[in-house]
Structure formats: structure tokens, C-alpha cells
């Protein structure tokens, strides 16, 4: 078990920004990422509000640039998963799949995980054709994809997939919740259709496709939608499973000012910081995550300087 000054959990925009700032300050952190570098940013079709890219930039490309920045500073990312985080006296113990680590300070930039379709019945092998992330579907061609949801993610995913597929967005409500510009782009695409006031009750696997059984008009009218795949975009929640021993399961019962608000420090002097989407609710933006990561790193360095 190695002793380190700082561990950064997660290599999305917040974790990457934190690691870069730490390195600039003379601190080389341990960076752990369970998936690909870039996090949820890799799912974005186009990032249009990150300064310096007036024409916008694809989420995957921006994530790759962030990763290249890390590499240019000699910062390695350990592709591992943190299973448990415990307080052990003056340090934090991180239990991972590859072993255990200790750190005086931890920046948790673990982002969010998608909410599951718990209220929709699945029959046959339907579950294997239901996805919660657009990346596995990004290279599909000539498919019909049903997207359940009506927020920014649903419409952004539709735009990304519509270049080579036909997409139907299914909204159980009567109003869309995305930016108007995303709605208009989907409307003009010619490959995206939008169905509102339609609740999906059951998804049935049928040979090489799925059938969505729906009701509309307050449950009075029944309909079916045939699709090759289903993509659920019904919201996200903080990815804090590794903190279950501290929080009683996700975020309930967290000590200090993490309870409810999920702000920056766990408790004064305890050395755990949350940065990025994991603490920001619906405010999931790359620029916010980057700022969070830099601030967390600066606070850590301030604490480290005070301890020397």
C-alpha cells in the first residue's frame, strides 16, 4: 500500500483539470479512472459553450485533447476502479480492483451514472438491446433507434445518431425539456421524429429487434414502436457507490456539508473534495467541471502548503 499526497478519482473534465492544476503546483497525483479518459464528455455530440471553440467541438475530440494534455505533463491514468473509500486516521484508504492506496487528500470527480428504466417491464431478451450510453451505438449504420427521454441528452444523442440511422424520440410528457436549438436541429434533420405524450410500458425482445408497447392520451390509446435498439436518457445520479460505507448507500447520510448539497469538502480538515458532475445536479457542463477541478486542486495545495 503506497502513501500519496493526493488521489484523484475519475478522469473526466473535472478530474483532468484537477490533475493538471496539481501538477502545475508541483504535486503529482494518483489518477484513477474506471473507463475511458474524458468521462461523459465522450458522449456529447457537439460542445458549443466551451471557450476557445467558436464553431463548437465534438465531445470525443475535446476529451482526446484533454487526455493529450494530461499525457504531455507526464501524468499517467491508472485504469482501475475504486471499490471502497475509508477514513483511516489522518489518511484515506482506497480499495481498488488492483490493490490498495493511501492518500492524505482525495478529489472525487466520479461524475454521474444513468438512471435505469425500472418502471418499464422487459420481456424476452429486450434488456440486451437497451442502452444507457450513446457511445456503444455511435458506429451503428442503417438502424432504427428509439430514444426514451426529452432532455438535452436525448436530443443531443439523437443528433449524433441521426447521421446514419433513423431515430425516434419518445417523450411521456407533453413538453420537451431540451434547449430549443437542439429541438430545432432534430426537427430539421429529416432522420429524427419526435413523439410526445407517449408512455413506454413494456419492451419486448423479438428476434433481432425490440417492440415498445406504449400508451397515449392518458392511457386510452395503445401503440407499438419497432426498433433495433433502445437508448434511455431519463436522467442521471451521482456515482458515489464507492462511498457507501460513509454514506449508507449513495448520498443519504453524508457527514458535513456533503449531505444534500454535495458541495466541495466533506468536512473541514478531513481532506475529501467532490468536483464536477458528481456534485452539481443538473448543471452538467464541461466548463463548470473544469472550474470545479481547478478549485479543488488549489484548495488541496493550500492545505498541503499549510501542513509543511
N, C-alpha and C positions, 0 to 999 in steps of 0.2 A: 504494500500500500504506500503510494507516494504522497508526500506532503507538498501542496502547491499554495501559492498565494490566492489565485483566482481560478475558478472554473466557470465556463460559460456553457450553459445547456441550451442547445439549439443554434443552428447556423442559417436562420432566415435573416432578413434585413436587420432586425434588432440585434441579434447575436453577432452578426458580422460587424456591424457598426461598433458594438461594444469591444469586440476583439481588436479592431483596428485602432480605436482610441487608447485601449490599454497598451498596445504595442508602442504607440507614439509616446506614451508616458514611461516607457522603459519596463513594462510588465508584460511577460509572455504568458498568456492564459492557456489553460487546457480548454479546448473547444470540442464539444461532443455533439454529434448530430446523428439521429437515427435513420434519416432518409437522405435525400439529395440536398446539397447546399442550395439555399435560396428559399426553402420553405414554400409557403402558399403563393409566393410571388411567381413561381414557375407555372401556376395555373392561370395567371392573368393573360387575357388576350392582348390588351394594349394598356400600358401605363401612360396616362396623359397629363398627370399633375405632378410629376417629379421634376423639379427644376433642372434646366440644362438640356431638356429634350423637347423642344417646342413642337416637333412633329409626333411626339409620343415614341414609345419604345416597347417592344414586346416583352412581356413578363419574363419569359425564358431567357431572352438576350440580356436583360438587366440583371437577372440572377447570375448568369455566367460572368458578367463584368464584376459583380460583387465578389464572386469566388476567385476571379483572377487577381483582384486587389488583395484579398487575403493571402494568396499564394506569393504575390510579389514581395510581401513582408516576411516571408518565411513562416507563416502561420499555418500549421497543419490542422486539419479537421479529423478527429477520430470518429469513424463511422461505427457508432456503438449506441446503445440505448440505456438511459438511466432508469433503473427499475425502482430505486428507493433512495430517498434523501433523508438523512437523520442528523440531528444535532448531537455532537459528541464533545461535550465540554466547550472549549474555545473554537472548535472547528466543525466543519460539515463533512459528513461521510457520504460518499456517493457510491452506491452499489450498482454496477453496470453488468452487462452480459459478459464482458471480458475481464471483470475483476472489480477492485475497489480503489477509490481515490479519496484523498482528503484535501480540503481547501479551506482557507480562512474566510474567503468570500465566495459567494455563488451568485451569478446573474442567470436567472431562469428566463430564457427567451424561447419558450417551447411552443408558442403560438396557440392555435386552436385545432379542434377536431370537428368533423362534420356531425351534425345531428342525424340520427338514424330514422328510418321510416318505421317507427314502432307501431303506429296505428293503422298500417296497411297490411292486410293479410297477403302472405306469399304462398303460392301453390306450385307444386312440381319443382322444377329446377330454376324457378324465376330468380332466386337470390343471386345466382351466378351471373346474371345479366343486368344486375342493378349495381351501379357505381355511385360513389360519393365524391369523386375527384375527376376532373376532366382530363388529366394527363394520360391515363391509360387508354382513352378514346381518341386522343389527338391525331393519331395516324390512320384512323378509320376512313374508308372511302366507300361511297355509294350506299351508306346505311341510313336507316330511319331511326332517329334518336328522340325519345320523349324526355323532356326535362321537367321535373316537378319543382315548382318554386316560382317566385315572382319578384325577387330582389335583384340587386346589381349582379350577383354571382350568376344567377340563372340566365340573365340576358347576355352577360359577358361570355359565358360558356357557349351559348347559342351562336354568338358571332364567331367564336373560334372554330366551332364545328361545322358551320354552315358553308364553308368554302368547298367542301367535298361531300356533304351529306345533306339530307333534309331533316329539319328539326321542328318539333312541336313543343311549345312551352305550355304546360298545364298549370293553371292557377286556380286554386279552390276559392279564392276570394273574387271580388268584383273590381278591384283596382290593382294596378301594378305598383310595386314599391321600388322600382329601379329609377335611375336618372332618366330624364326624358330623352336625352340624346341617345342612350342605349336602346330605348324602346323604338325610337325613330329609325335607328340603323337596322334593327331587326326587321322592322316593318318594310323597309326598302330593300332588304337583302334578296327577297324572292325565294329564299330557301328556308325561311323561318315563319311558322304560323303560330298564332297565339290564341289560346282558348281559356277564357276566364269563367268563373262561377261553376267550376267543374271539379268535383272531389274524386280523387282516386281511392277506391275502397279495397280493391284487390288486384294483385298482379299474378298472372298465371303463366308459367313456362309452357310453351307449346313448340316442340321440336327445336328449330333454330331461331326462335323469336319469343317475344312475350306479348301478352294481351293485357291491357289495362282496363279494368272494369270500373266505370265511373258513373256518378250521378250528378245531375244538374237541376237547377230550378227548385232548390230546397228538397232535393231527393225524389222529385216527381218523375224526372226523365232519366232514363238509363242509356249509356252509350259505351262503346268499346273503342280502344285505340290500339292498333297493331304497331309494334316497334321491334327493332333489332336489339336495342339496348335502352335502359332507363338510367338517367342521371339525376340524382336527388340533390337539390340545392335549397334546403329548407332551413338553413341556419347553422351556426357553429357555436361551440362552447369551449372554455379554456381547457387546454391539455395539461392537466395537473395530476394525472394519475399517480405519478411517482411521489407525490406529496401526500398520499393517502394516510400515511401514518401520522402526519402532522395535522391533517385537515378533516379526518374522519370520512374521507371518500372523495372529494374533489375540492370544493372551496368552502363547504359548510364548516363552521367552527374554527376557521383560521385565526391564529392569535394576532394581536396587534392590529395595525391598520390595513392588513390584507382582508380582513373579514368584510364582506360585502363590496367594498370599493375596489379591491385589488389594486392598490396604489403601489408605490415603489418599494419601500423597505418593510420587511416582515415585522421587525420590532427594533427600536433604537438600539444599536450596538450589536445586534445579532448577525448582521452581515449577509442577509439574503435579500436580493432585489428581483423584482419582476420587471420585464421590459417588453414592449411591443404588444402584439395582438392578445397575448395571454392575459393582459390586464385592462385592455381598452374597449371591451364590449363590441359595439357595432362600428367603432371608429377604426376600421382595419384599412390603413393606408400606409404605403411604403415610407413616405416622408415622416409620418408620426413614429413609425417603428425605428427608423434611423435615429431620430432625435432622442427617443427613449433610450436606445442602446448607448449613445454617446453620453447622455446624462448619467446613466447608471455607472458607466465606466469611470466618469470623472468623480462621482461620489465615492466609488471604491478606492480610487487613487488618493483621494483626500483622506480617507480613513487609513489607508496604508501609510501615507506620509505622517499622519498623526501618531502611528504606532511605532515609528522608528526613532 
